[in-house]
Amino acid sequence: MSKIKKGYCIFSLMLATVAIVAAIWFMASSTAYATEYGATEGAPNASDWVTGEGGVSLTFESDTGTLSSSVRILLVITVLALAPSILIMLTSFTRIIIVLHFVRSAIGTQTAPPNQVLIGLALFLTLFIMWPTFTQINEQAIQPLDNGEITQEEALDRAVVPIRNFMYGQTQEKDLDLFCEISGTTYEDYDDVPFVVLVPSFILSELRQAFIIGVVIYIPFIVIDMVVASVLMSMGMMMLPPTTISLPFKILLFVLADGWNLVVGGLVKTFY
């Protein structure tokens, strides 16, 4: 048994020696092959490499002024990473989701409907409201860019215009004046307002409008809570929580009044 182990060890050493010799011979032959074509051993490798068509190239101030496909993919990935913030801040999503949360809190149901349902409803309502804006962006910026009629800078400038029109139509003048005063910006026309000033003004206006709608939604449900609490106090049932009794009545009122139709319909109409 020991003879077999010794033979196995000797065979392994011989095989390793052959592999090392072959590797050294391959490296020497590769260096000689490179030297034959003018390469030196001390030359930096990075400067001698020649990239093919698959490399990343970034070209400025040329005849076309375009970017390579790799850089375009990188820009698209960056936009997708910022898409949630763009969707929330530059569209009607903020007002819709806040109002829907006010509705659930006013009724008193903690998890009905759940957050996934509210966010999904807000997303589809946002798509419905923003569809004309998205259509204009597609027709004025995306399609001409795909057809090669305009450059990327022109496409970006055209895509911003429909979004600016939507935001400016929903922004209150006092919010716009507030951020213009903070930034020291003066404007005489709508086109003179910088985009970085219009965005926070639009967000502040959306928050104000959403809270105003939320207060209006809360009023009838607060009245029900007050009536139920007064009845329980007059009957001497002070240990019974009023919300336990008022919750079925609030749900019944919301169902009989077709509350989702009224809330969603009125909410969507505030954008038109």
Disulfide bonds with the S-S distance in Angstrom:
none
